[in-house]
Amino acid sequence: MESQVKRICYSACLAVVALMCAYLEHFIPLTLLLPFPGIKLGLSNLVTLFAAKRLNCRYAAGVLIIRIGLSALLFGSVTTFFFSLGGALCAYFVMVILLKFFQGRVSEIGISVACAASHQIGQIVTACIMFANTAMLRYLPVLLLISLITGTLVGIVLQMLLWRIPPIQRWNSNGGSKESAEDKRNE
């Protein structure tokens, strides 16, 4: 029970960090470097990937949903909510598949790039559905190329974070580290 409470608290903190990252991305003028609308670094996706690696995919889904909902509510719109949700769901399912079936065979950078590309695909599909127009598909090759760059950057930062921030551990009364069977099962 104590371990589950720690994980819930940790994921709540990560949701706040993801929300702050989403807000900060509004101030990074990537459109000056790349003149394409909607281009972002994916800093909040970094937090979701971190949550999946340090906690598990269920907690990462919670971080993702909270971030998308609050971000749209606080500084977005209904349209941005659906675009974010469409992209995030695609990225999330790719992340789950890669972590479940290819753990250890695909690096954090590879997972990040795959998630960034699938996020772009999800947003374009959402746009095509919402506007009943497939013209946005022409924009996809540019977005996929950009996702290679942003996904690589996010993956590098993810690797550094995973290296620097230790996993959550359950401490026994003597102050030593003790992993329970539930902790091992959740990783």
C-alpha positions as a Markdown table, in Angstrom:
| # | Residue | x | y | z |
|---|---|---|---|---|
| 1 | Met | 0.0 | 0.0 | 0.0 |
| 2 | Glu | 2.8 | 2.4 | 0.9 |
| 3 | Ser | 4.5 | 1.8 | -2.4 |
| 4 | Gln | 1.3 | 2.5 | -4.3 |
| 5 | Val | 0.8 | 5.8 | -2.4 |
| 6 | Lys | 4.4 | 6.8 | -3.3 |
| 7 | Arg | 3.8 | 6.0 | -6.9 |
| 8 | Ile | 0.5 | 8.0 | -7.0 |
| 9 | Cys | 2.2 | 11.0 | -5.3 |
| 10 | Tyr | 5.2 | 10.7 | -7.7 |
| 11 | Ser | 2.9 | 10.6 | -10.7 |
| 12 | Ala | 0.9 | 13.6 | -9.5 |
| 13 | Cys | 4.2 | 15.6 | -9.2 |
| 14 | Leu | 5.1 | 14.4 | -12.7 |
| 15 | Ala | 1.8 | 15.6 | -14.0 |
| 16 | Val | 2.5 | 19.1 | -12.6 |
| 17 | Val | 5.9 | 19.1 | -14.2 |
| 18 | Ala | 4.4 | 18.0 | -17.5 |
| 19 | Leu | 1.9 | 20.8 | -17.3 |
| 20 | Met | 4.6 | 23.3 | -16.5 |
| 21 | Cys | 6.6 | 22.0 | -19.5 |
| 22 | Ala | 3.6 | 22.3 | -21.8 |
| 23 | Tyr | 3.1 | 25.9 | -20.6 |
| 24 | Leu | 6.8 | 26.8 | -21.1 |
| 25 | Glu | 6.7 | 25.4 | -24.6 |
| 26 | His | 4.4 | 28.3 | -25.6 |
| 27 | Phe | 7.3 | 30.6 | -25.0 |
| 28 | Ile | 9.9 | 28.8 | -27.1 |
| 29 | Pro | 9.7 | 30.4 | -30.6 |
| 30 | Leu | 10.5 | 27.3 | -32.7 |
| 31 | Thr | 8.6 | 28.9 | -35.6 |
| 32 | Leu | 11.5 | 31.3 | -36.0 |
| 33 | Leu | 13.8 | 28.4 | -36.8 |
| 34 | Leu | 11.2 | 26.2 | -38.5 |
| 35 | Pro | 8.4 | 28.2 | -40.2 |
| 36 | Phe | 5.7 | 25.5 | -39.6 |
| 37 | Pro | 2.7 | 25.9 | -37.4 |
| 38 | Gly | 2.3 | 23.8 | -34.3 |
| 39 | Ile | 5.9 | 22.7 | -34.0 |
| 40 | Lys | 7.0 | 22.0 | -30.4 |
| 41 | Leu | 9.9 | 20.3 | -28.7 |
| 42 | Gly | 7.8 | 17.8 | -26.8 |
| 43 | Leu | 9.0 | 18.6 | -23.3 |
| 44 | Ser | 5.8 | 17.4 | -21.7 |
| 45 | Asn | 6.2 | 14.1 | -23.6 |
| 46 | Leu | 9.6 | 13.8 | -22.0 |
| 47 | Val | 7.8 | 13.6 | -18.6 |
| 48 | Thr | 5.3 | 11.0 | -19.9 |
| 49 | Leu | 8.2 | 8.8 | -21.1 |
| 50 | Phe | 10.0 | 9.3 | -17.8 |
| 51 | Ala | 6.9 | 8.2 | -15.9 |
| 52 | Ala | 6.6 | 5.1 | -18.0 |
| 53 | Lys | 10.2 | 4.2 | -17.4 |
| 54 | Arg | 10.3 | 5.0 | -13.7 |
| 55 | Leu | 6.8 | 3.9 | -12.7 |
| 56 | Asn | 4.9 | 2.0 | -15.4 |
| 57 | Cys | 2.6 | 2.7 | -18.4 |
| 58 | Arg | -0.5 | 3.0 | -16.3 |
| 59 | Tyr | 0.9 | 5.8 | -14.2 |
| 60 | Ala | 2.2 | 7.4 | -17.4 |
| 61 | Ala | -1.3 | 7.3 | -18.9 |
| 62 | Gly | -2.5 | 9.2 | -15.8 |
| 63 | Val | 0.2 | 11.8 | -16.2 |
| 64 | Leu | -0.7 | 12.2 | -19.9 |
| 65 | Ile | -4.4 | 12.5 | -19.4 |
| 66 | Ile | -4.1 | 15.0 | -16.5 |
| 67 | Arg | -1.6 | 17.1 | -18.5 |
| 68 | Ile | -3.7 | 17.2 | -21.7 |
| 69 | Gly | -6.9 | 18.0 | -19.8 |
| 70 | Leu | -5.5 | 20.7 | -17.6 |
| 71 | Ser | -3.4 | 22.2 | -20.4 |
| 72 | Ala | -6.4 | 22.5 | -22.7 |
| 73 | Leu | -8.5 | 23.9 | -19.8 |
| 74 | Leu | -5.9 | 26.5 | -18.7 |
| 75 | Phe | -4.3 | 27.7 | -21.9 |
| 76 | Gly | -5.9 | 25.9 | -24.8 |
| 77 | Ser | -9.2 | 25.2 | -26.5 |
| 78 | Val | -11.4 | 22.3 | -27.4 |
| 79 | Thr | -9.6 | 22.0 | -30.7 |
| 80 | Thr | -6.2 | 21.9 | -29.0 |
| 81 | Phe | -7.6 | 19.3 | -26.6 |
| 82 | Phe | -8.6 | 17.0 | -29.5 |
| 83 | Phe | -5.3 | 17.5 | -31.4 |
| 84 | Ser | -3.3 | 16.8 | -28.2 |
| 85 | Leu | -5.4 | 13.8 | -27.3 |
| 86 | Gly | -5.2 | 12.3 | -30.8 |
| 87 | Gly | -1.4 | 12.7 | -31.0 |
| 88 | Ala | -0.9 | 11.6 | -27.4 |
| 89 | Leu | -3.0 | 8.4 | -27.7 |
| 90 | Cys | -1.0 | 7.3 | -30.8 |
| 91 | Ala | 2.3 | 8.1 | -29.0 |
| 92 | Tyr | 1.1 | 6.3 | -25.9 |
| 93 | Phe | 0.2 | 3.1 | -27.7 |
| 94 | Val | 3.5 | 3.1 | -29.6 |
| 95 | Met | 5.3 | 3.6 | -26.3 |
| 96 | Val | 3.4 | 0.8 | -24.6 |
| 97 | Ile | 4.2 | -1.6 | -27.5 |
| 98 | Leu | 7.9 | -0.7 | -27.5 |
| 99 | Leu | 8.2 | -1.0 | -23.7 |
| 100 | Lys | 6.3 | -4.2 | -23.5 |
| 101 | Phe | 7.7 | -6.1 | -26.4 |
| 102 | Phe | 11.0 | -4.5 | -27.3 |
| 103 | Gln | 12.3 | -3.5 | -23.8 |
| 104 | Gly | 16.1 | -3.5 | -23.9 |
| 105 | Arg | 16.2 | -3.8 | -27.7 |
| 106 | Val | 15.1 | -0.2 | -28.4 |
| 107 | Ser | 16.9 | 2.7 | -26.7 |
| 108 | Glu | 15.2 | 5.6 | -25.0 |
| 109 | Ile | 16.1 | 7.7 | -28.0 |
| 110 | Gly | 14.5 | 5.2 | -30.4 |
| 111 | Ile | 11.3 | 5.1 | -28.2 |
| 112 | Ser | 11.2 | 8.9 | -28.1 |
| 113 | Val | 11.6 | 9.2 | -31.9 |
| 114 | Ala | 8.9 | 6.6 | -32.5 |
| 115 | Cys | 6.6 | 8.4 | -30.0 |
| 116 | Ala | 7.3 | 11.8 | -31.6 |
| 117 | Ala | 6.5 | 10.5 | -35.1 |
| 118 | Ser | 3.4 | 8.7 | -34.0 |
| 119 | His | 2.3 | 11.8 | -32.1 |
| 120 | Gln | 2.5 | 13.8 | -35.4 |
| 121 | Ile | 0.6 | 11.0 | -37.3 |
| 122 | Gly | -2.1 | 11.1 | -34.6 |
| 123 | Gln | -2.5 | 14.9 | -34.8 |
| 124 | Ile | -2.7 | 14.8 | -38.6 |
| 125 | Val | -5.3 | 12.0 | -38.6 |
| 126 | Thr | -7.3 | 14.0 | -35.9 |
| 127 | Ala | -7.1 | 17.1 | -38.2 |
| 128 | Cys | -8.3 | 15.1 | -41.2 |
| 129 | Ile | -11.2 | 13.8 | -39.2 |
| 130 | Met | -12.1 | 17.1 | -37.6 |
| 131 | Phe | -12.0 | 19.1 | -40.8 |
| 132 | Ala | -13.2 | 16.3 | -43.1 |
| 133 | Asn | -10.2 | 17.1 | -45.4 |
| 134 | Thr | -7.2 | 15.1 | -46.2 |
| 135 | Ala | -5.1 | 18.1 | -47.4 |
| 136 | Met | -3.2 | 18.1 | -44.1 |
| 137 | Leu | -1.6 | 14.8 | -45.1 |
| 138 | Arg | 0.8 | 16.8 | -47.3 |
| 139 | Tyr | 2.2 | 18.3 | -44.2 |
| 140 | Leu | 3.0 | 14.9 | -42.6 |
| 141 | Pro | 6.5 | 14.4 | -44.2 |
| 142 | Val | 7.7 | 17.7 | -42.8 |
| 143 | Leu | 6.3 | 16.9 | -39.4 |
| 144 | Leu | 7.9 | 13.4 | -39.5 |
| 145 | Leu | 11.3 | 14.9 | -40.3 |
| 146 | Ile | 11.0 | 17.4 | -37.5 |
| 147 | Ser | 9.9 | 14.6 | -35.1 |
| 148 | Leu | 13.2 | 12.9 | -35.8 |
| 149 | Ile | 15.0 | 15.9 | -34.5 |
| 150 | Thr | 12.8 | 16.7 | -31.5 |
| 151 | Gly | 12.4 | 13.0 | -30.6 |
| 152 | Thr | 16.2 | 12.6 | -30.6 |
| 153 | Leu | 16.6 | 15.6 | -28.4 |
| 154 | Val | 13.9 | 14.4 | -26.0 |
| 155 | Gly | 15.4 | 10.9 | -26.0 |
| 156 | Ile | 18.8 | 12.3 | -25.1 |
| 157 | Val | 17.4 | 14.3 | -22.2 |
| 158 | Leu | 15.4 | 11.3 | -21.1 |
| 159 | Gln | 18.5 | 9.2 | -20.9 |
| 160 | Met | 20.2 | 11.8 | -18.8 |
| 161 | Leu | 17.3 | 12.1 | -16.5 |
| 162 | Leu | 17.0 | 8.3 | -16.0 |
| 163 | Trp | 20.7 | 8.2 | -15.3 |
| 164 | Arg | 20.6 | 11.1 | -12.8 |
| 165 | Ile | 17.2 | 10.5 | -11.0 |
| 166 | Pro | 17.2 | 7.2 | -9.1 |
| 167 | Pro | 14.1 | 4.9 | -9.2 |
| 168 | Ile | 11.5 | 5.1 | -6.5 |
| 169 | Gln | 12.5 | 2.7 | -3.8 |
| 170 | Arg | 10.6 | 1.4 | -0.8 |
| 171 | Trp | 12.5 | 2.1 | 2.4 |
| 172 | Asn | 12.3 | -0.2 | 5.4 |
| 173 | Ser | 12.3 | 1.1 | 9.0 |
| 174 | Asn | 16.2 | 0.8 | 9.2 |
| 175 | Gly | 16.6 | 3.3 | 6.4 |
| 176 | Gly | 17.8 | 0.7 | 3.9 |
| 177 | Ser | 16.4 | 0.0 | 0.5 |
| 178 | Lys | 13.9 | -2.8 | 0.2 |
| 179 | Glu | 12.0 | -3.7 | -3.0 |
| 180 | Ser | 8.8 | -5.6 | -2.6 |
| 181 | Ala | 7.4 | -8.1 | -5.0 |
| 182 | Glu | 4.8 | -5.5 | -6.1 |
| 183 | Asp | 7.6 | -2.9 | -6.9 |
| 184 | Lys | 9.4 | -5.5 | -9.1 |
| 185 | Arg | 6.1 | -6.4 | -10.8 |
| 186 | Asn | 5.3 | -2.8 | -11.6 |
| 187 | Glu | 8.6 | -2.1 | -13.3 |
